[in-house]
Amino acid sequence: MHSEKLETSVIIIGAGPAGASTSFFLSKYGIPHVVIDKETFPRDKVCGDACSGKTALVINRANPEWLSEILNDERSFLPSWGITFVAPNGRPLNIPFNPNRTKETKAPGFTVPRLDLDNFLFQKIPSAYATVFQNAKVQSMDTANSKVTVTMTHAETTYTITAPIIIGADGDKSVVRKKYLGENTDAKTYAVGLRAYYRGISGMHPENFIELHFLPEVLPGYLWIFPLPNGMANVGVGILSEVVRKKKINLREQMLYAIKNNPQIAPRFANATLTDKIQGWGLPLAMHRQPLSGNNFMLTGDAACLIDPFSGEGIGNALYSGMLAAAAVKEALAANDFSASFLKTAYDDVLYKRLGDEFKLSATLQRLCKYPWLFNFVVNKAYKSPSLRNTISCMFTDMDLREQLSKPSFYLKILFNK
């Protein structure tokens, strides 16, 4: 086997959305880097397949033409204009993301199978500054003298790659996180999810609203139905792992039972076909602040435990964290400082300043799943009140308004119709 040595400015482990985003912005800054992934693209990733406006924002900043490609390709990417909450009592609440849109308004979000999304993003990585290795196996990583050295094998060659900083974008089982933080997951904030692909579900919203069903059969988690192109849909459930352990829940059986027996959704699956096996994966939730960096390393996406505790969104946060990580790298290279204290200020503090309030609020809303009567109460009131529906709609774009959901005064105002 041959051996080669490479020196670069940044090593990125993982070429999913977090790693791809980091690479995009490093290339924009003219910073050479190496991207390493153990898989060969296109490859699947178990996920809910829903992309929020945050996803569109980062892709647009990376390259507006890429976002135009997405929005103009409805064979692979399905525009979504809203969300449907279904209360435990079965009453639906349709919330448009942008109730005041015009004909020229672009959809704020979209759905796409992760197989297609990740491959789309991966194909955009190549640049004069990016060296990419697929189907590569990391053998070791070590830090000494303010340098990170990664040894990996690819084809018939062993590479020794050296850089002042390494970025872990390698998912919930991150080897970078395990190496530098000594842990792989935070059990107290960890959830599990199942994903299934169905064809032929009836009753989908004409504007491709994504659906969150707070069914009695799956509380305190929820079941989702996300429409996909070509008549497909991503169906799944998510729930805290500690609840699964405590109640000894068989999540697959629980999901299939709800699909077959719940009076609101069972008729919609009467002629639907399960097209693939049901798969599970871990959801590292952002329930509280955790370290995202240290001497010579940063973590992004699922490796940084950045999944939204309430909505389960991971793609947008992965892309956003990659964008911020690249900016922090730029600062660190300019200052020639890759210490834990510098990266904490340049990356951790910036990310939590921008997303921290959102995470805290979502963690509070996630805890409200324990009270099905509260969901019934809010949905019943909003069902009868156009002004309340509009307020809830605005909460998806205005964090100050969204914060009201976690305050008792919000429910008191609803109770007294104020």
N, C-alpha and C positions, 0 to 999 in steps of 0.2 A: 504493500500500500504506500502511495506517495504521501509526502507531507509538505505543507505550505504554511508560511506565516503571513498574516495580514495585520496591518495597523490601520485604524480608522478612528473617527471621533465618537461614534455611538454604536453600540450593539443592541439590536432589538430582538427579543425572543418572542416569537408569535407574530403571525401576519393576518390575524383577523381584524375586525374594525379598529380596535385600539392600536394595534401595531401598524396597520395601514395608515391611519390618521397621523400617527407620530411621524411616519416616513414622509407623508405628503408635505407636512409643514417643515420638516428638516430639509427637504429638497427645495422648498420655497426660500429657505434661509441660506441655501448653498452649503449645507453641512453634510459631509460624507458620512455614510453609515452602512452597516450591514444588517440585513433582515434575515432571521433564521426561523424556519417553520418545520415541524416534524412531519407534516402532511404534504400531499401533493394536491394542488388546486386544479379543478373544483373539488371541494370536499364539504360534507354536510356538517352542520352544527345544530344541536338540539336547541330550540329557541321558540319564542312566541311569534316571531316574524313580523312584529309591528314596529314601525319606525315613526317617531314623533317629529315635531317641528325642530327639535334639537338636532336630529340627524340631518335634516335638510339644511339647517343653518351651517353646520360644520362642512358638509360637502360643498355648499355654495361658496364658503370662504376658501376652501382648498382650490376649487375651480368651478365657476358658475356653469361652464359648459357641461360638466358632469351631471349637475343637478337637472339641467335641461334634458339630457339624455334619459334620465330616470323618469321625469314627468311626462316625457313624450313616448315612453315605451310601456303601454298598458298591457302588453302581452306578458311582461315579466314583473312590472311594478304596478300595483293597483292603488290609485289615489283614494284616500280616506278623508271624509269631511266631518267626522264626528264620532261620538261614543255613546253607547247605550248602556245605562246601568239598569240592572233588573234586581229589584228588592227581593228579600226572602219570601215576601207574600206574592211574588210573581208579577208585580206591576212594573212595567218598563218606563224608563225616563230617557228620552232621546235628547242628547246635548250636542248641538253643532259646535265645531271648533271655532267657526267664524260666522256668526249669524248675520253679519252685515257685509258679506262678501259681494263682489260684483262679478260680471262675466269674465273680467280679466284676472281675477284672483286665482292664484295657484293653490292647489290643495296643500294644507300645512303638513300633512303626514301621508304615509303610504304603507302598504304591506307588501312583503316580498319574501319568498322562501330564502332562508339563510344560505342555502347552497348557491343561489343566484346572486344574492347581495354580496357575500364574501368574495365570490369569484370576480364580480364587477369591480369591487374595491381593489382586490389583489392585482387585477390587470392594469390598474392605474398607478401602481407603485413604481415601475421602472422609470428611472431618470438617470441623468449623468452622475448623480450623487448617491444612488442606492445600488448596493450589491445584494442580490437576493438568492437565498438557498432554500429550495424546497426539499422535502424528503430527507431532511438532515437530522442527525441525532446528536444532541449535546451530551458530551461525555463528562465534562467537568467545568466548573467556573470558580475562579479564585480571585481575591483582591489582595494586592500587595503594592506598596509604594505608590498609592493613589492611582493604580491602574487595575482594570478588570481584564482577566484573561479567560477566554472561553475556548475549550477544546471540543471540536465537533468532527463528525465524520460525514462525508457526502460523497456518494458514488465510491470511487476507489481512492479517495484522498482524505487524509486527516489534516484539519486546519487548526492552527493556533491563532486566535484572533484577539488582539489587544486594543483596548479603548479606555478612555478615562471614565466612561459611564455606561451602564447597562440598564436597559428598560425592560421590565417584565410586562409583556402583553400576552401572556400565555394562559389565560383563563383561570377558572376556579381551582384547578389543581396545579397552580403555578410553581414551577421549580425555582424560579427566581425568588418568589415570596418565601418559599420553604428554606431556601439557602440563606437569605439575608434577614428574615424575621423569625426563623425557627419555628414557623407554624404554617399550615396550609389553609386552614379555615378557622373562622370564629364561630364555634358551635352555637353560641348564644344568639347569633344573628343570622343563622343559616336556615334556608328554606329549601324545599324540594319541589320540583315541578314535573309534570308529564306532558308530552306532546304527541298528538295524533293528527294525521292528515285524512280528511274526509272529502268525498265528492258527492254533490247532490243534496246538500242541506237546504231545506226550504226556508222561506221567511226572512232572507237577508235584506238589510236596508238598501234601498235603491242607490244611496250615496255611499255605500260601503262603510257604514259605521262599524267600528270594532265593538264587541259586546263583552261586558263583564257581568256575570250572573252570580249573585250572592245567594246560592241555593242552600236550603236547609241541609241538604245531603252532604255539602262540602264545607260548611262553615266550621272554623273561622277563616277558611281560605275561600277561593272563588273559582268558578269555571269560566273560561273565556272561549269565545268563538270569534275568530278573526278571518274575514273574507280574504281570499287570495285570487290571483288571476286564474282564468280558465276553469271557473266553476269549482275551484278547490277552497278548502277552509282549514285553518289551523285551529284545532280544538285541544284544550288542555286544562289542567288544574294546577294551582300553586297553593302551598300551605307551609307553615313553619314546621321545621323538622322536629322540634321539641314536642309539638302537638301530635305529630305522627307517632313518635316514640311513646308518649304518655298514654295515648288512646289506642295504641297498637293498630293503626289504620293501614289497611291495604289500599293504597292510593289508586291503583289501577282498577280494582273492584269497585271502589267508591265512585270513580268517574263513570265507569260503564253503567253502574246502577242508576246514577242520576240521568244519564243520557236515555236509558231505557224506560225509566219510571217517572221522572219529574213531569207533571202535567203540562208545564209551560214549554219544555224543550223536546220531550219525547216525540210528539207528532212531527216536528221538524226533521227528525232523523229517520222517519219511517221508511224513506226510499234512499237514504244516504248509504254510502259504501266506505268502509275503512280501507284506505289504499296502501297502508304501510303498517309496520308494527308500531306499537306504542312505546315511546322511549322516555326515559327519565334523565334528569340532570340536576346538579346543585345550583342553588341561587344564593350567592354571597351578598347579602343585603347590607345596605348602608344605614344600619340602625343607630350607629354612633360613630364618632370620629375615631379613625384609626391612623397609624403612621403609614404614609404612602411613599416614603423615601428614607434614605440613610446615606452613609458614606458611599459615594460612587454608584448609587442605584435609585431608580424610581419604579413605581408600580402603576399600571393603568388598567382601565376596564375591570373585568371580573377579578383579575389578579389583585386589584386594589379594593375589592368588595364595594363596588359602586352601583349595584342594582337598586333601583328605587323600591323602597319597602312596601309601597302601596300598589303602584301600577305594575311593578315587575319590569319596568323598562331598563334594559341594559345596553342596547345598541347605541342610543343617543349619548348616554353617559360615557361609554367606551370611546366613541369618536371625540367627544368633548375633552376627555382627559388626555387623549393623545395629542390634541391640539395644544393644550396647556403644557404638557410635558415637553413638547418640541420648543416652545417659547422659553421654558426653564433651562433647557439645554443651551439655547442660544446665550442666555444670560451667564450661565456657568462657564461656558467656553470663553466668553469675553472677559470674565473676571478670573479665569483660570482657578476656579474654586469649585470643587466637587464634594465638599464636606456635607455632613448631615445637616448642619445648621443653615448653610446656604441653600440647599435644596428644599429644606422645609419652608423657608421664606419664599423662595422662587416658585415652588410647586404646591406643596401641601396647603399653605395658607391661602394661596390664590384660588385653588380649587374649592376649598371649603367656604371661602368668602362668597364665591359665585353659586355654589350648589348646596352649601351646608344648611341653609334655612329650608330649602326644598326637601332635603333628606329628613330633617327634624319633623317637618309637617307631615310628610308621608309616613314616617314611623308612628306618629300619633294617629293618623287615619287608619293605619294597619291595625292598631290596637282596638279601634272602634268596631272592627269586624266581629268582635266578641259580643256585640250588642245588636242582634238582628232587628229588634224593635225600633232602634234608632234609624236604621236604613229605611225601614217601612215608613216611619214617620216623615222623614225628609222627602222621600219619593212621593208619598201621598200628597203632601203639601205642594210640591213642585208640579205635580201632575195637574193640579187645579189652578196654579198661579203662573201665568206667562212671565211676570216680572221676576219671580224666583228662578224660573228656568233660565232666563237671560243672565241673572246674577251668577248662577252655577256655571253657565257657559263661559262667562268672562273669567272665571276662576282658573281656567286652563291656560290663560295667557297672562294673567295678572296675579303675581304671587301674594300681593297684599290682600287681595280679595280672597284668594284661596285659603289664606291663613285663618279666615273667619270660620272655616269648617271645624277647626280644632278648639273653638271657644264656646263655652256654654251660652254666652249672650246671643250667639247666632241662632241657636235653637229656641231660645226664649222669644226672640223676635218673630220667628216662624210661628211659634205657638200662639202668639197674640196678634199674628198677621200684621206685623209692623215692618 
